[in-house]
Every structure is written in C-alpha cells, then in structure tokens.
Amino acid sequence: MAGTTKASSKTTSKTSAAKNKSNGEPSKFQQLFMDELKDIYWAEKNLVKSLPKMQKAATSEELANAIAEHVEVTKGHVSRLEQVFEMLGAKAVAKKCPAMEGLIAEGQEVVSDTEEDTAVRDAGIIVCSQKIEHYEIAAYGSLRTLANRMGQSEIASLLEQTLEEEKETDQTLTQIAESSVNEEAAAE
C-alpha cells in the first residue's frame, strides 16, 4: 500500500506542477514552456531574415525554390506562435536563442567558405538547413508535449501543425539532396 501512495503522490505532484499556483503565479513548468516558446519565436523570426540569404546563394533552382517556399511557411510559423501567445494571454516576446543563432551563423559560414554556383555549396546549404529543421522539430515536439501536459490541447494542436510542416521541409531537403545535389557535389 505504501508504494501505491507514493505513486499517487508523484502523479498528483506532476499534475499540480502544470497548473497555476493558487497565488496566480505561473508554475515552474509553465515558466519552462513560456521560455521555450519565446526561444522558438526568436528562432523563427530570425529565420525569416536569414533564409533568403541562403536562397540567394543556392545554385540549384529546386533548392532555391524550396527555401523560398519555406520562408513563406516560416512566416506562418511566426503568426501561429503569436496566436499561441495570445491564447495564453501573454505578449509575444522573443528570447534570443543561442542554438539557432549558431545554426544560422554556420549556414552563413558554409556559404562564405564555398564557391559560388557549385553543387558543393548547395550540399552545404542542405546540411545546414537540415540541422535547423531538426532543431525546430525537437523544439516543436517538446512544446507540443508540454502543452498537452498543461491541458492546452488547442495550443498543442497548433504546435503539431508546425511540427508536421518542419518534418515536410526536412523530407523535401532530403529528396533534393538525394535526387541530384549530392551526386553533383561529389563529382565536382
């Protein structure tokens, strides 16, 4: 019986961690969610600015078009995040994301370190872009899980939409790399 009480108390403790404290202050769990939400909001807003540079540097028309399309999708992600903030009754505030800042800088470095109009540059852009997508997939998957835990199913659903779009972009990049870019880059 003592084991059952411990398990019950752990479950209750986990559930109460996701709810507002009686004094109206957000729980540490909710604070974590908000910090991560602000982090990905910064990341998405900065991608809207940096992705066009990668698009311009791409040699492959297919890659450039995929990046251009993702810029528009990313603008939608920013809007969706602003909707999430609104649903939470919070102002949409970005918190600098050092991870995304580093990934964006890595993409810029690949562009500057490779020759223009080469498949090697395109392969490098794809590698860096997929690193970005994988970061976003991890962030949105985690945020969706946290939102569900807080009982915010509508928010979780919005985050799931973005997660699926990030996965689609990753698959598109893989298809471009495997259909032509990697083979051409290896031959250069």
Rosetta silent file (secondary structure, phi, psi, omega in degrees, C-alpha in Angstrom):
SEQUENCE: MAGTTKASSKTTSKTSAAKNKSNGEPSKFQQLFMDELKDIYWAEKNLVKSLPKMQKAATSEELANAIAEHVEVTKGHVSRLEQVFEMLGAKAVAKKCPAMEGLIAEGQEVVSDTEEDTAVRDAGIIVCSQKIEHYEIAAYGSLRTLANRMGQSEIASLLEQTLEEEKETDQTLTQIAESSVNEEAAAE
SCORE:     score description
SCORE:     0.000 S_00000001
   1 L     0.000  -37.418 -179.229    0.000    0.000    0.000 S_00000001
   2 H   -60.759  -37.688  179.242    2.819    2.428    0.785 S_00000001
   3 H   -63.709  -37.715  179.106    4.099    2.053   -2.787 S_00000001
   4 H   -65.392  -40.558  179.622    0.681    2.958   -4.166 S_00000001
   5 H   -63.469  -42.410  178.369    0.566    6.110   -2.063 S_00000001
   6 H   -61.519  -45.616 -179.491    3.997    7.163   -3.340 S_00000001
   7 H   -62.478  -43.006  178.664    2.978    6.601   -6.947 S_00000001
   8 H   -62.106  -42.515 -177.904   -0.262    8.539   -6.419 S_00000001
   9 H   -67.874  -32.740  176.421    1.552   11.399   -4.787 S_00000001
  10 H   -66.248  -42.727  179.222    4.042   11.553   -7.685 S_00000001
  11 H   -63.222  -46.007  178.913    1.182   11.703  -10.198 S_00000001
  12 H   -60.833  -43.230  179.763   -0.590   14.410   -8.200 S_00000001
  13 H   -61.418  -42.043  178.996    2.657   16.339   -7.891 S_00000001
  14 H   -64.549  -42.669 -179.373    3.227   16.148  -11.681 S_00000001
  15 H   -64.615  -44.464 -178.140   -0.335   17.273  -12.388 S_00000001
  16 H   -68.920  -25.304  178.816   -0.185   20.200   -9.988 S_00000001
  17 H   -65.165  -27.483 -177.918    3.160   21.284  -11.472 S_00000001
  18 L   -88.444   -7.112 -178.273    1.396   22.018  -14.742 S_00000001
  19 L  -101.498  161.900  175.435   -1.354   24.094  -13.155 S_00000001
  20 L   -62.286  144.189  172.726   -1.320   27.638  -11.864 S_00000001
  21 L   -71.695  158.950 -177.032   -0.307   28.024   -8.288 S_00000001
  22 L   -63.237  -21.272  179.905   -3.084   29.281   -6.033 S_00000001
  23 L   -85.460    4.660  176.961   -1.403   32.692   -5.854 S_00000001
  24 L    87.015   -8.291  178.247   -1.846   33.174   -9.609 S_00000001
  25 L   -77.216  143.596  176.849    1.864   32.897  -10.408 S_00000001
  26 L   -66.240  146.116  177.238    2.830   30.526  -13.216 S_00000001
  27 L   -70.948  168.258  176.216    4.374   27.259  -12.107 S_00000001
  28 H   -61.972  -33.826  177.684    7.989   26.430  -12.941 S_00000001
  29 H   -64.186  -46.483  177.697    6.621   24.062  -15.568 S_00000001
  30 H   -64.620  -37.049  177.531    4.621   26.870  -17.185 S_00000001
  31 H   -63.274  -41.192  176.612    7.662   29.141  -16.984 S_00000001
  32 H   -58.844  -47.773  179.519    9.689   26.482  -18.828 S_00000001
  33 H   -58.106  -47.619 -178.724    7.019   26.328  -21.521 S_00000001
  34 H   -63.927  -40.861  178.112    6.968   30.117  -21.908 S_00000001
  35 H   -61.590  -43.611  179.901   10.775   30.326  -22.062 S_00000001
  36 H   -68.588  -35.474  177.121   10.889   27.663  -24.771 S_00000001
  37 H   -64.589  -43.182  178.282    8.047   29.384  -26.643 S_00000001
  38 H   -64.773  -36.340  179.561    9.951   32.699  -26.568 S_00000001
  39 H   -63.281  -50.032 -177.986   13.078   30.862  -27.734 S_00000001
  40 H   -72.410  -27.467  175.959   11.462   29.314  -30.824 S_00000001
  41 H   -63.979  -44.316  176.315    9.680   32.611  -31.557 S_00000001
  42 H   -60.445  -45.427 -177.667   13.095   34.326  -31.749 S_00000001
  43 H   -59.400  -48.765 -178.192   14.386   31.473  -33.908 S_00000001
  44 H   -63.973  -42.964 -179.719   11.514   31.669  -36.398 S_00000001
  45 H   -62.268  -37.469  179.788   11.668   35.458  -36.669 S_00000001
  46 H   -75.875  -28.371  175.348   15.400   35.290  -37.393 S_00000001
  47 H   -67.870  -35.914  177.095   14.953   32.536  -39.952 S_00000001
  48 H   -58.013  -33.412  179.762   12.564   34.785  -41.873 S_00000001
  49 H   -82.360  -36.323 -171.853   15.509   37.202  -42.190 S_00000001
  50 H   -91.377  -28.831 -178.171   18.304   34.693  -42.851 S_00000001
  51 H   -60.405  -37.914  177.911   16.701   32.107  -45.148 S_00000001
  52 H   -59.421  -29.136  176.614   16.525   34.500  -48.138 S_00000001
  53 H   -66.757  -40.440  178.079   20.328   34.783  -47.979 S_00000001
  54 H   -68.902  -37.700  177.758   20.630   31.007  -48.277 S_00000001
  55 H   -60.044  -46.209 -178.975   18.063   31.033  -51.087 S_00000001
  56 H   -64.060  -32.915 -177.924   20.094   33.617  -52.991 S_00000001
  57 H   -79.792  -17.618 -177.620   23.285   31.582  -52.505 S_00000001
  58 L   -68.542  140.646  177.349   21.734   28.339  -53.789 S_00000001
  59 L   -89.115  -45.888 -178.574   22.729   27.212  -57.270 S_00000001
  60 L   -67.735  128.194  178.122   20.032   24.597  -57.767 S_00000001
  61 H   -63.742  -37.488  179.060   16.723   26.132  -58.819 S_00000001
  62 H   -61.663  -43.652  178.681   14.916   23.323  -56.996 S_00000001
  63 H   -67.252  -44.999  179.588   16.757   24.149  -53.752 S_00000001
  64 H   -59.987  -41.667  178.734   16.237   27.893  -54.145 S_00000001
  65 H   -66.205  -39.496  178.663   12.508   27.332  -54.719 S_00000001
  66 H   -63.574  -41.253  178.852   12.242   25.035  -51.697 S_00000001
  67 H   -67.074  -42.869  178.550   13.908   27.650  -49.499 S_00000001
  68 H   -58.937  -43.628  178.308   11.667   30.407  -50.898 S_00000001
  69 H   -62.395  -40.887 -178.189    8.614   28.298  -50.132 S_00000001
  70 H   -70.165  -27.084  174.874    9.878   27.628  -46.614 S_00000001
  71 H   -59.793  -45.240  179.893   10.367   31.356  -45.991 S_00000001
  72 H   -65.271  -41.696  177.953    6.616   31.773  -46.538 S_00000001
  73 H   -62.755  -39.998 -179.849    5.841   28.768  -44.343 S_00000001
  74 H   -64.564  -37.157  174.707    8.127   30.200  -41.645 S_00000001
  75 H   -59.508  -38.039  175.357    6.192   33.473  -41.708 S_00000001
  76 H   -65.017  -35.133  177.545    3.143   31.342  -40.954 S_00000001
  77 H   -64.586  -41.164  177.724    5.002   29.766  -38.044 S_00000001
  78 H   -59.802  -47.308  179.796    5.667   33.226  -36.616 S_00000001
  79 H   -62.092  -41.549  179.835    1.961   34.071  -36.903 S_00000001
  80 H   -64.324  -40.370  177.261    0.964   30.754  -35.341 S_00000001
  81 H   -64.312  -38.612  177.421    3.314   31.369  -32.406 S_00000001
  82 H   -63.157  -35.158  175.892    1.801   34.828  -31.957 S_00000001
  83 H   -65.032  -40.470  178.406   -1.591   33.116  -31.822 S_00000001
  84 H   -62.730  -46.393  177.469   -0.289   30.778  -29.101 S_00000001
  85 H   -56.331  -45.093 -178.898    0.951   33.732  -27.049 S_00000001
  86 H   -61.485  -43.178  179.373   -2.456   35.376  -27.461 S_00000001
  87 H   -61.551  -29.328  178.994   -4.268   32.198  -26.370 S_00000001
  88 L   -86.877   -3.464 -178.647   -2.123   32.217  -23.233 S_00000001
  89 L    72.035   28.271 -177.298   -2.947   35.871  -22.586 S_00000001
  90 L  -120.706  152.773  175.631    0.709   36.806  -22.979 S_00000001
  91 L   -74.809  139.718  177.806    2.527   39.310  -25.136 S_00000001
  92 L   -72.727  108.452 -178.528    4.550   37.731  -27.968 S_00000001
  93 L  -125.942  133.862  178.106    8.116   38.261  -26.808 S_00000001
  94 L   -93.843  140.655  174.812   11.224   36.746  -28.347 S_00000001
  95 L  -118.825  124.667 -176.229   14.101   35.473  -26.213 S_00000001
  96 L   -48.092  131.633 -179.076   17.427   35.131  -28.011 S_00000001
  97 L  -106.745   99.528 -178.760   18.046   31.531  -28.995 S_00000001
  98 H   -59.762  -33.177 -179.893   21.800   30.828  -28.901 S_00000001
  99 H   -64.700  -48.607 -179.460   21.321   27.455  -30.606 S_00000001
 100 H   -68.258  -36.628  177.079   19.522   28.936  -33.613 S_00000001
 101 H   -57.375  -42.419  178.787   21.933   31.862  -33.697 S_00000001
 102 H   -67.673  -40.276  179.362   24.763   29.330  -34.023 S_00000001
 103 H   -66.769  -39.093  176.955   22.971   27.306  -36.694 S_00000001
 104 H   -64.925  -43.820  179.167   22.266   30.427  -38.746 S_00000001
 105 H   -62.494  -37.770  178.329   25.911   31.514  -38.398 S_00000001
 106 H   -63.509  -40.767  177.254   27.028   28.047  -39.504 S_00000001
 107 H   -62.546  -42.223  178.286   24.877   28.356  -42.624 S_00000001
 108 H   -65.083  -37.063  178.866   26.387   31.744  -43.420 S_00000001
 109 H   -66.073  -41.581  178.416   29.874   30.308  -42.899 S_00000001
 110 H   -61.042  -42.592  179.692   29.197   27.442  -45.313 S_00000001
 111 H   -63.076  -44.078 -177.606   28.054   29.941  -47.948 S_00000001
 112 H   -73.792  -23.775 -178.295   31.139   32.108  -47.491 S_00000001
 113 H   -91.532   -2.838 -178.951   33.508   29.106  -47.436 S_00000001
 114 L  -117.874  156.518 -178.969   32.233   27.505  -50.655 S_00000001
 115 L   -73.929  143.762  175.943   32.489   28.587  -54.278 S_00000001
 116 L   -60.968  153.424  174.310   29.525   30.278  -55.937 S_00000001
 117 L    55.363   41.252  177.066   27.465   28.290  -58.410 S_00000001
 118 L  -126.319  151.256  175.486   28.593   24.899  -57.156 S_00000001
 119 H   -70.041  -25.815  176.874   26.722   21.812  -56.061 S_00000001
 120 H   -62.330  -42.899  177.280   29.119   21.618  -53.103 S_00000001
 121 H   -61.401  -44.695  179.494   27.670   24.911  -51.835 S_00000001
 122 H   -60.793  -42.515  178.318   24.148   23.538  -52.334 S_00000001
 123 H   -60.845  -41.934  177.861   25.052   20.364  -50.438 S_00000001
 124 H   -64.475  -40.310  177.819   26.399   22.516  -47.597 S_00000001
 125 H   -62.566  -40.808  178.801   23.241   24.650  -47.588 S_00000001
 126 H   -64.518  -44.846  178.856   21.143   21.493  -47.359 S_00000001
 127 H   -57.202  -49.576 -178.888   23.223   20.145  -44.463 S_00000001
 128 H   -65.594  -38.906  179.167   22.875   23.403  -42.544 S_00000001
 129 H   -65.071  -39.123  178.754   19.187   23.709  -43.391 S_00000001
 130 H   -70.018  -32.807  173.808   18.502   20.208  -42.138 S_00000001
 131 H   -61.100  -42.115  177.898   20.313   20.955  -38.881 S_00000001
 132 H   -62.615  -46.691 -179.585   17.958   23.911  -38.485 S_00000001
 133 H   -61.586  -40.321 -179.037   14.929   21.755  -39.294 S_00000001
 134 H   -66.741  -37.068  174.817   15.981   19.091  -36.800 S_00000001
 135 H   -61.300  -46.467 -178.861   16.341   21.733  -34.079 S_00000001
 136 H   -65.612  -39.244  177.218   12.868   23.035  -34.890 S_00000001
 137 H   -59.572  -44.772  178.636   11.408   19.512  -34.960 S_00000001
 138 H   -63.731  -43.632 -177.939   12.820   18.890  -31.480 S_00000001
 139 H   -64.802  -49.234 -177.881   11.564   22.249  -30.190 S_00000001
 140 H   -68.665  -35.556  176.014    8.032   21.917  -31.559 S_00000001
 141 H   -62.924  -42.835  179.294    7.723   18.285  -30.492 S_00000001
 142 H   -67.649  -44.616  179.211    8.742   19.201  -26.965 S_00000001
 143 H   -61.848  -41.238  177.443    6.480   22.263  -26.833 S_00000001
 144 H   -59.415  -43.707  179.941    3.533   20.200  -28.069 S_00000001
 145 H   -64.093  -43.037  178.429    4.166   17.637  -25.339 S_00000001
 146 H   -63.958  -42.830  179.326    4.409   20.329  -22.666 S_00000001
 147 H   -60.644  -43.846  176.963    1.211   21.996  -23.911 S_00000001
 148 H   -59.549  -42.251 -179.265   -0.640   18.680  -23.726 S_00000001
 149 H   -63.669  -31.033  179.106    0.642   18.177  -20.184 S_00000001
 150 L   -84.219   -0.132 -179.565   -0.710   21.604  -19.229 S_00000001
 151 L    79.032   19.199 -178.726   -4.103   20.657  -20.658 S_00000001
 152 L  -100.003   70.811 -173.985   -3.703   23.129  -23.552 S_00000001
 153 H   -67.260  -34.176  177.735   -4.927   20.849  -26.341 S_00000001
 154 H   -64.740  -42.195  178.065   -5.722   23.703  -28.778 S_00000001
 155 H   -65.720  -43.545  178.267   -2.200   25.064  -28.376 S_00000001
 156 H   -58.413  -39.100  179.194   -0.771   21.556  -28.715 S_00000001
 157 H   -64.985  -41.909  176.709   -2.713   21.181  -31.968 S_00000001
 158 H   -62.381  -43.514  179.925   -1.264   24.435  -33.366 S_00000001
 159 H   -66.145  -34.363  177.115    2.249   23.335  -32.400 S_00000001
 160 H   -63.917  -39.727  177.542    1.604   19.943  -34.023 S_00000001
 161 H   -57.883  -46.913 -179.404    0.723   21.694  -37.310 S_00000001
 162 H   -65.914  -41.959  178.153    4.071   23.478  -37.281 S_00000001
 163 H   -55.846  -45.566 -179.546    5.888   20.295  -36.296 S_00000001
 164 H   -65.074  -37.840  177.504    4.429   18.497  -39.322 S_00000001
 165 H   -65.940  -37.119  177.497    5.434   21.368  -41.631 S_00000001
 166 H   -66.245  -39.820  177.805    9.001   21.240  -40.310 S_00000001
 167 H   -63.998  -40.907  178.237    9.110   17.493  -40.947 S_00000001
 168 H   -61.515  -42.179  178.844    7.848   18.029  -44.509 S_00000001
 169 H   -62.481  -43.017  178.300   10.604   20.591  -45.143 S_00000001
 170 H   -59.888  -43.009  178.728   13.215   18.159  -43.835 S_00000001
 171 H   -64.633  -39.174  177.998   11.890   15.461  -46.186 S_00000001
 172 H   -62.251  -44.728  179.509   11.948   17.882  -49.126 S_00000001
 173 H   -62.312  -40.953  177.450   15.578   18.760  -48.399 S_00000001
 174 H   -61.716  -44.026 -179.488   16.486   15.067  -48.217 S_00000001
 175 H   -61.917  -43.388  179.781   14.767   14.449  -51.553 S_00000001
 176 H   -63.607  -44.179 -179.569   16.652   17.330  -53.216 S_00000001
 177 H   -62.238  -46.019 -175.072   19.969   16.137  -51.808 S_00000001
 178 H   -76.470  -27.179 -176.387   19.426   12.527  -52.829 S_00000001
 179 H   -80.042  -27.996 -177.239   17.930   13.214  -56.272 S_00000001
 180 H  -156.141  -46.943 -168.185   20.721   15.380  -57.625 S_00000001
 181 H   -59.373  -48.555 -176.331   22.720   17.711  -55.397 S_00000001
 182 H   -63.408  -40.033  179.137   24.845   15.188  -53.513 S_00000001
 183 H   -64.058  -45.621  178.815   25.773   13.302  -56.691 S_00000001
 184 H   -63.954  -40.396  179.914   26.719   16.521  -58.485 S_00000001
 185 H   -64.638  -40.618  179.901   28.685   17.771  -55.460 S_00000001
 186 H   -65.397  -27.295 -179.334   30.638   14.524  -55.225 S_00000001
 187 H   -83.913  -14.345 -178.627   31.586   14.856  -58.894 S_00000001
 188 L   -74.529    0.000    0.000   32.939   18.413  -58.548 S_00000001
